[in-house]
Amino acid sequence: MRSYAGAALALALGAAAVLAVVLLAEGRRPWKQYARLARERRAAIYVARARAAGTPEALIRSKAAAIGREPIRIRQIVPTLTGKPERCLTCHFGI
């Protein structure tokens, strides 16, 4: 019986390389960059408005940190009028 250890190793390394490329590409999708930027801007706008309103600094830091931890994900709504899913909020959340 032949040993296929070398072929199995090559296949495993190839699969690992493909997985690494896919994971890197997934993290660099343009909509994720826009969503990350929008999240940062939302936090900055909140901080400016909260300071102008006299909100305690500890509360401002807490809320800004919570905004910064919001997950970057696809946001979808289904309007009752059309019944078709819309993903506009993914990029336009906070406009």
N, CA, C and O of each residue as an XYZ file, in Angstrom:
380
protein
N       0.838     -1.172      0.000
C       0.000      0.000      0.000
C       0.896      1.252      0.000
O       1.860      1.333      0.761
N       0.563      2.219     -0.861
C       1.361      3.444     -0.957
C       0.986      4.416      0.143
O      -0.150      4.440      0.614
N       1.937      5.194      0.532
C       1.701      6.222      1.549
C       1.351      7.537      0.843
O       2.055      7.984     -0.062
N       0.293      8.114      1.265
C      -0.149      9.385      0.684
C       0.077     10.557      1.638
O      -0.599     11.582      1.546
N       1.019     10.399      2.542
C       1.275     11.444      3.539
C       1.733     12.740      2.876
O       1.310     13.826      3.274
N       2.586     12.630      1.876
C       3.072     13.835      1.195
C       1.955     14.565      0.472
O       1.875     15.792      0.519
N       1.100     13.814     -0.190
C      -0.030     14.423     -0.901
C      -1.017     15.043      0.084
O      -1.558     16.119     -0.173
N      -1.250     14.375      1.199
C      -2.168     14.909      2.206
C      -1.614     16.198      2.803
O      -2.362     17.147      3.037
N      -0.317     16.232      3.046
C       0.311     17.440      3.576
C       0.204     18.591      2.586
O      -0.120     19.714      2.974
N       0.470     18.326      1.324
C       0.363     19.361      0.295
C      -1.069     19.870      0.183
O      -1.293     21.073      0.049
N      -2.019     18.976      0.236
C      -3.425     19.370      0.178
C      -3.816     20.225      1.385
O      -4.532     21.215      1.236
N      -3.354     19.851      2.567
C      -3.655     20.614      3.780
C      -3.031     22.003      3.715
O      -3.673     22.987      4.080
N      -1.790     22.091      3.256
C      -1.133     23.400      3.128
C      -1.831     24.269      2.084
O      -1.983     25.475      2.283
N      -2.249     23.676      0.994
C      -2.982     24.415     -0.033
C      -4.308     24.938      0.496
O      -4.681     26.081      0.234
N      -5.017     24.100      1.239
C      -6.296     24.527      1.820
C      -6.084     25.656      2.820
O      -6.877     26.596      2.868
N      -5.029     25.576      3.615
C      -4.730     26.632      4.580
C      -4.401     27.946      3.868
O      -4.816     29.013      4.320
N      -3.665     27.876      2.768
C      -3.331     29.080      2.004
C      -4.581     29.714      1.408
O      -4.737     30.934      1.452
N      -5.467     28.903      0.854
C      -6.719     29.426      0.287
C      -7.564     30.070      1.379
O      -8.138     31.139      1.168
N      -7.644     29.436      2.534
C      -8.407     29.992      3.652
C      -7.836     31.338      4.096
O      -8.591     32.269      4.374
N      -6.524     31.442      4.162
C      -5.885     32.702      4.549
C      -6.205     33.810      3.560
O      -6.499     34.935      3.965
N      -6.151     33.510      2.278
C      -6.461     34.513      1.248
C      -7.921     34.956      1.356
O      -8.218     36.147      1.255
N      -8.819     34.015      1.558
C     -10.244     34.340      1.662
C     -10.507     35.217      2.888
O     -11.256     36.190      2.802
N      -9.902     34.882      4.016
C     -10.105     35.676      5.227
C      -9.546     37.083      5.080
O     -10.156     38.040      5.556
N      -8.400     37.222      4.431
C      -7.845     38.557      4.193
C      -8.741     39.372      3.267
O      -8.973     40.557      3.509
N      -9.238     38.750      2.222
C     -10.119     39.457      1.277
C     -11.426     39.858      1.956
O     -11.951     40.938      1.683
N     -11.955     39.020      2.825
C     -13.211     39.319      3.511
C     -13.076     40.547      4.400
O     -13.996     41.360      4.478
N     -11.958     40.686      5.057
C     -11.748     41.826      5.947
C     -11.534     43.136      5.214
O     -11.632     44.200      5.824
N     -11.249     43.089      3.944
C     -10.943     44.308      3.173
C     -12.041     44.690      2.196
O     -11.781     45.415      1.235
N     -13.236     44.232      2.413
C     -14.333     44.596      1.509
C     -14.621     46.089      1.655
O     -14.607     46.604      2.773
N     -14.883     46.797      0.552
C     -15.086     48.246      0.611
C     -16.209     48.669      1.563
O     -16.068     49.676      2.257
N     -17.303     47.938      1.613
C     -18.400     48.362      2.475
C     -18.004     48.309      3.940
O     -18.524     49.078      4.749
N     -17.086     47.409      4.295
C     -16.639     47.342      5.684
C     -15.806     48.564      6.044
O     -15.877     49.062      7.167
N     -15.025     49.041      5.097
C     -14.233     50.253      5.341
C     -15.151     51.452      5.527
O     -14.921     52.274      6.415
N     -16.191     51.564      4.701
C     -17.141     52.659      4.836
C     -17.887     52.578      6.166
O     -18.097     53.590      6.835
N     -18.281     51.374      6.536
C     -19.005     51.194      7.797
C     -18.113     51.542      8.985
O     -18.581     52.143      9.953
N     -16.855     51.178      8.924
C     -15.910     51.506      9.994
C     -15.740     53.022     10.103
O     -15.728     53.568     11.206
N     -15.611     53.692      8.976
C     -15.468     55.141      8.968
C     -16.730     55.816      9.507
O     -16.641     56.773     10.277
N     -17.891     55.327      9.108
C     -19.153     55.895      9.598
C     -19.281     55.709     11.103
O     -19.768     56.598     11.802
N     -18.849     54.565     11.603
C     -18.898     54.312     13.045
C     -18.004     55.301     13.787
O     -18.396     55.825     14.830
N     -16.813     55.560     13.264
C     -15.905     56.524     13.888
C     -16.499     57.931     13.869
O     -16.391     58.665     14.851
N     -17.120     58.304     12.765
C     -17.733     59.630     12.669
C     -18.923     59.768     13.612
O     -19.125     60.821     14.217
N     -19.720     58.688     13.736
C     -20.848     58.724     14.671
C     -20.366     58.960     16.092
O     -20.971     59.729     16.840
N     -19.278     58.302     16.464
C     -18.719     58.478     17.807
C     -18.238     59.918     18.002
O     -18.477     60.516     19.051
N     -17.566     60.470     16.999
C     -17.064     61.841     17.106
C     -18.208     62.847     17.202
O     -18.134     63.800     17.978
N     -19.250     62.643     16.427
C     -20.410     63.540     16.473
C     -21.084     63.450     17.835
O     -21.475     64.468     18.406
N     -21.220     62.232     18.357
C     -21.830     62.066     19.678
C     -21.018     62.810     20.733
O     -21.585     63.519     21.565
N     -19.697     62.654     20.706
C     -18.842     63.296     21.707
C     -19.001     64.816     21.650
O     -19.141     65.467     22.685
N     -18.979     65.374     20.452
C     -19.103     66.832     20.314
C     -20.450     67.320     20.835
O     -20.506     68.317     21.555
N     -21.525     66.639     20.487
C     -22.854     67.067     20.931
C     -23.042     66.876     22.435
O     -23.653     67.711     23.102
N     -22.516     65.779     22.957
C     -22.662     65.511     24.388
C     -21.879     66.514     25.215
O     -22.358     66.954     26.260
N     -20.689     66.886     24.771
C     -19.905     67.901     25.490
C     -20.607     69.252     25.447
O     -20.629     69.981     26.439
N     -21.179     69.580     24.294
C     -21.900     70.846     24.175
C     -23.120     70.871     25.086
O     -23.523     71.938     25.552
N     -23.710     69.712     25.344
C     -24.896     69.636     26.202
C     -24.531     69.530     27.681
O     -25.417     69.541     28.537
N     -23.233     69.429     27.993
C     -22.804     69.357     29.385
C     -22.895     67.962     29.996
O     -22.972     67.827     31.217
N     -22.886     66.939     29.173
C     -22.938     65.558     29.660
C     -21.635     65.237     30.395
O     -20.562     65.630     29.940
N     -21.713     64.531     31.522
C     -20.483     64.165     32.251
C     -19.507     63.393     31.370
O     -19.908     62.555     30.561
N     -18.222     63.688     31.540
C     -17.185     63.114     30.681
C     -17.136     61.582     30.764
O     -16.889     60.916     29.758
N     -17.369     61.027     31.943
C     -17.342     59.563     32.083
C     -18.436     58.919     31.235
O     -18.210     57.880     30.615
N     -19.610     59.525     31.206
C     -20.710     58.999     30.401
C     -20.405     59.141     28.910
O     -20.728     58.258     28.115
N     -19.790     60.242     28.547
C     -19.409     60.460     27.140
C     -18.423     59.384     26.699
O     -18.589     58.793     25.632
N     -17.396     59.125     27.512
C     -16.397     58.112     27.155
C     -17.028     56.728     27.046
O     -16.699     55.951     26.150
N     -17.932     56.435     27.964
C     -18.596     55.134     27.958
C     -19.428     54.934     26.690
O     -19.341     53.892     26.041
N     -20.227     55.930     26.348
C     -21.085     55.833     25.166
C     -20.252     55.808     23.881
O     -20.560     55.049     22.962
N     -19.196     56.632     23.810
C     -18.331     56.644     22.622
C     -17.645     55.289     22.451
O     -17.487     54.812     21.327
N     -17.238     54.671     23.555
C     -16.621     53.341     23.477
C     -17.635     52.306     22.994
O     -17.293     51.410     22.222
N     -18.884     52.430     23.450
C     -19.929     51.504     23.007
C     -20.184     51.648     21.513
O     -20.378     50.653     20.814
N     -20.185     52.876     21.024
C     -20.361     53.103     19.581
C     -19.195     52.467     18.819
O     -19.397     51.866     17.764
N     -17.983     52.597     19.348
C     -16.804     52.025     18.707
C     -16.792     50.508     18.683
O     -16.111     49.903     17.855
N     -17.543     49.888     19.589
C     -17.595     48.420     19.629
C     -18.738     47.837     18.813
O     -18.877     46.617     18.734
N     -19.560     48.687     18.204
C     -20.658     48.164     17.389
C     -20.102     47.271     16.286
O     -19.136     47.640     15.619
N     -20.697     46.113     16.092
C     -20.164     45.210     15.060
C     -20.387     45.765     13.652
O     -21.404     46.394     13.363
N     -19.421     45.515     12.804
C     -19.548     45.889     11.398
C     -20.215     44.708     10.710
O     -19.635     43.629     10.594
N     -21.425     44.928     10.264
C     -22.211     43.836      9.703
C     -23.141     44.392      8.635
O     -23.300     45.605      8.502
N     -23.740     43.509      7.894
C     -24.730     43.909      6.909
C     -26.038     44.178      7.645
O     -26.524     43.331      8.395
N     -26.594     45.347      7.429
C     -27.867     45.729      8.049
C     -28.940     45.664      6.969
O     -28.777     46.220      5.883
N     -30.005     45.002      7.270
C     -31.061     44.801      6.284
C     -32.420     45.131      6.880
O     -32.722     44.769      8.017
N     -33.229     45.823      6.095
C     -34.616     46.073      6.465
C     -35.501     45.560      5.336
O     -35.051     45.418      4.199
N     -36.752     45.285      5.656
C     -37.716     44.861      4.644
C     -38.915     45.798      4.736
O     -39.775     45.620      5.600
N     -38.981     46.800      3.848
C     -40.110     47.721      3.869
C     -41.419     46.980      3.599
O     -41.471     46.084      2.756
N     -42.461     47.356      4.312
C     -43.752     46.686      4.126
C     -44.368     47.017      2.770
O     -45.137     46.223      2.228
N     -44.037     48.176      2.222
C     -44.618     48.581      0.945
C     -44.157     47.675     -0.201
O     -44.971     47.233     -1.013
N     -42.854     47.401     -0.262
C     -42.327     46.594     -1.368
C     -42.152     45.125     -0.989
O     -42.282     44.244     -1.839
N     -41.860     44.862      0.268
C     -41.612     43.499      0.703
C     -40.272     42.950      0.255
O     -39.982     41.770      0.457
N     -39.445     43.804     -0.357
C     -38.128     43.380     -0.827
C     -37.063     43.863      0.153
O     -37.128     44.999      0.622
N     -36.084     43.016      0.468
C     -35.038     43.426      1.403
C     -34.181     44.543      0.833
O     -33.866     44.558     -0.357
N     -33.809     45.476      1.698
C     -32.913     46.573      1.330
C     -31.765     46.583      2.308
O     -31.955     46.430      3.514
N     -30.590     46.761      1.786
C     -29.386     46.765      2.619
C     -28.703     48.132      2.618
O     -27.498     48.226      2.854
N     -29.453     49.169      2.357
C     -28.905     50.513      2.277
C     -28.258     50.937      3.601
O     -27.279     51.683      3.605
N     -28.804     50.463      4.713
C     -28.274     50.857      6.014
C     -26.868     50.352      6.263
O     -26.178     50.870      7.141
N     -26.432     49.368      5.526
C     -25.081     48.847      5.711
C     -24.070     49.957      5.501
O     -23.155     50.115      6.309
N     -24.211     50.718      4.449
C     -23.273     51.805      4.150
C     -23.769     53.165      4.622
O     -22.966     54.051      4.915
N     -25.076     53.335      4.696
C     -25.634     54.648      4.966
C     -26.159     54.795      6.391
O     -26.926     55.716      6.670
N     -25.764     53.916      7.283
C     -26.188     54.011      8.670
C     -25.575     55.275      9.264
O     -24.362     55.471      9.195
N     -26.392     56.111      9.832
C     -25.889     57.337     10.444
C     -26.008     58.564      9.569
O     -25.608     59.654      9.977
N     -26.552     58.409      8.374
C     -26.732     59.582      7.506
C     -28.028     60.251      7.889
O     -28.398     61.265      7.296
